Amino acid sequence: MKFLSFIVSVIALIYNEVEAIKLQANVGELFTYKIEPQLFNWTHQVISQQFRYRPSLRSYPDLPSWMRYMYSHEYHAGFLYGTPPESAAGKDLSLDVVALNRQNYETRHVVVSMFVAHKFPTPNVVQMKINNLNWVHFMDPGRVENLRNIFRNDLWPNSREDLSVVFMESAVNMGGRLPLRPQQREGVIVHVGSFAQFSPRLMELQEEVRPLYKLPSCTYKRTSVQKIFENVGFKLDWCAFRMVGMESPTEILYHSGKQSEQQMTEDQRQQEDRWIGIAREDVPVRNYIDEFAFAFAIPGMIFAILIGMLSAVLCFQHNKFSSNSDYPMASTVQMVQCSDSKSNQPITTLKNLKDPNFLLDNISMRSQSPNNSFYQLDCGNSSIYARPKPPPYKGGTLGRNGVDI
């Protein structure tokens, strides 16, 4: 009996933990859901980051392709959001949400059931970027209602019956940059749509901001409807304001690089969802021989050219030195002093004794001595006689009696 009571208590505990919550989402309309501690019967929160959540598709490790989960540190809660495509119409989804209490490591489990209702996608869409808000701020129904009232009451009165938010995403997740200061908002991209035709005021507004489309961002620009948005707390980037619909088929979606899910055919969606691998023999083979040859051939040619140029320069310098080596590197030079007869001041000149012209100069140097021992030097206006220096003395060895041996 004790064993049976234990099994019954365990089953009851599992039944209490796995509760089914039923939700509904519409095709082409933004779906949001907040995951908070009250969902798991946790009534108090001791620390700000006490709980963590992990949602996934039942029996799968991830969420559907159109759904996204993000945790907000500002609200201390998790959020599921996304826009169901037309291919998900009429389907039931079951999500497993596992929560972790980081204080005592207790885990709880909740099953969220969802039905995607069929709805015709809105053909006319207004796209905008709001700079002073984050994505989590649009989880507040009050802000969404304020934005819808701007269009329903002022800019787009014909959309009062069916105006809805069809898309919402963080500007950073769509390719934008994080702000320089953490206190600044990241920005959020919002699309609102309706079956009603665009109003004349919306058409005038698009023509007003059309010259700004070539700029990536412009927070300084003010428009005629600036005060309408600022009075409710929205600061728009008018470079990102677009109107897409049946009346403007040439316009493209500004915030996505491909066609929207609403404009794609069923075959195109199936081709996108299906991944087709390639065969092993179709994988390109890398040729390492050509790459190594290309990597070594060019540096080798450059190195050979440099070696040839250096060799040519060295050979040229060697020939130049060889040609200059035929002449003596040094010559015997004698300094001869000449005195001017008028000023009686010595004049110093240099004469090369090995120069043959030194003895045979017909103009400046002539022999005037009978024994050819004196030579006449031309020193300016006067001529003097000078005897060349004798050869160096080679002394002998003297004996004891002073006789040269």
Residue, then its C-alpha position, 0 to 999 in steps of 0.5 A: m500500500k505504501f508503494l502504491s501511495f508513493i506512485v500516486s503522489v509522484i503521478a500527481l506531482i507530475y500532473n501538477e507540474v506539467e500543466a497545459i496552457k492554451l494560446q492562439a496566434n493569427v497568421g500575419e499578426l504579431f504573437t507575444y507571450k510573457i514567461e514569468p515565475q507565476l507561470f510555474n507557481w513561484t510567487h516570490q523572487v529573492i534575487s533579480q536574476q533568480f529564474r531562467y527559462r528554456p522554451s522549445l518545440r515539444s520533442y525538438p531542441d528548438l522553436p519553430s522557425w518563425m518564433r523567437y525567445m529572448y530574456s529581458h533583464e529589464y523586466h526579469a522575464g522571458f518573452l516569446y514573439g513572432t509572426p506566424p506564416e501562412s504555411a503554419a495556418g491550422k496547425d497545433l503547436s506544443l511548447d515545452v517550457v523548462a524553468l530553473n530556480r538558480q537559488n536552490y536549482e529547482t526545475r519545473h516544467v510547463v506545456v504551452s499549447m498553441f493553435v495558429a488560426h488562418k487569416f489573410p495577410t494584410p497587403n498594405v504595410v507601413q514600416m518604421k524604426i523607433n529609436n528610443l525604445n527596445w524590443v521588450h517595450f513593445m511587449d507592453p500592450g499600452r504602447v502597442e495601442n498608442l501606436r495603433n491609435i496614431f494611425r487609426n485617428d490621424l494618419w490612416p483612419n480607414s484602417r480603424e477596423d483591422l489595423s494590427v502589428v504584423f512584425m516586430e524585431s530589435a534593430v540590432n538583430m536586424g543588422g543595426r549597431l549597438p549604441l555607444r552608451p549602454q544607457q541608450r536604446e537599441g531601437v526597434i523595427v515595427h510594421v503595421g498593416s491593414f487591408a485599407q488603402f493608404s490615406p492621402r496623408l500617408m502618401e504625402l508623408q512618404e513623398e516628404v521622406r523619400p529623399l532620405y531613403k539614400l541615407p542609412s539613418c537620420t535622427y535629425k530630420r523633422t517632418s510634419v507629423q513629428k509632434i504626433f509621434e513624440n507626444v506619445g513617446f515615439k521618436l522615429d528614424w524617418c530614413a527607415f519609414r516605408m510604405v509597402g502594398m498593392e498601391s506601391p508594388t515597386e517598393i521593396l521591404y526595407h528591413s529584409g534582404k529578401q521577399s517577405e513571407q507574405q509575398m512568397t508562393e508555397d513552392q518557394r517556402q518549401q524550397e527554403d525550408r528544405w536543405i539539400g546536401i551535395a554528394r561527396e564526389d561533387v565537393p571540390v578537391r584542393n590541389y596543393i601542388d599548384e598552390f605550393a608551386f605558385a607560393f614558391a615560384i614568384p618569391g624564387m623569381i624575385f630572389a633570383i632577379l635580386i641576386g643577379m642585380l647584386s652580382a652585376v653591381l659587385c662585378f662592375q665595382h671589381n673591374k673598376f678597382s682592377s683598372n685603377s690598380d695599374y697605377p701606383m697607389a702612392s708616389t714620392v712627392q717632394m715639397v719645394q719652397c720657392s722664395d719670391s724675389k720681390s716679397n722675400q716670402p717662401i712659396t711652397t709647391l709640391k713636385n713629384l720626383k718620379d714624374p719624368n717631366f719634372l726633369l725635362d720641363n722646357i719652360s719651368m725647369r732647366s739645368q743651369s749647372p755644369n755638373n747637372s747637380f742643380y735644377q732651375l725651378d719656376c716659382g712665380n716671377s722668380s727662378i731658383y736653383a734647387r738640388p733634389k734630396p739625396p737618397p736615404y743613407k744606409g749606414g754600415t757597421l763600425g768596428r772598434n777602431g772606427v773602420d767601416i766593415 
